[in-house]
Amino acid sequence: MAKVIDIYHGSDHIVKHPVHGNGKIHNDYGRGFYCTEHIELAKEWACSADSDGYANHYKLDFKLACHPA
């Protein structure tokens, strides 16, 4: 049985299709596409205090992630 989890990515724009390596080079852990299982944390990361942002929502299917076609 596949395990599917909901994950969120905070950003100043809508990200329909995540792409690894397009992130800011000076992020804490380098370039990457960072997600969390906690929507409130994604909202916190989405923007600075003086602007709005988005908590982009994705479903991660571990069966697909671990066994590509």
Helices and strands as residue ranges (DSSP letters): E 4-11, H 39-46, E 54-61, H 62-66
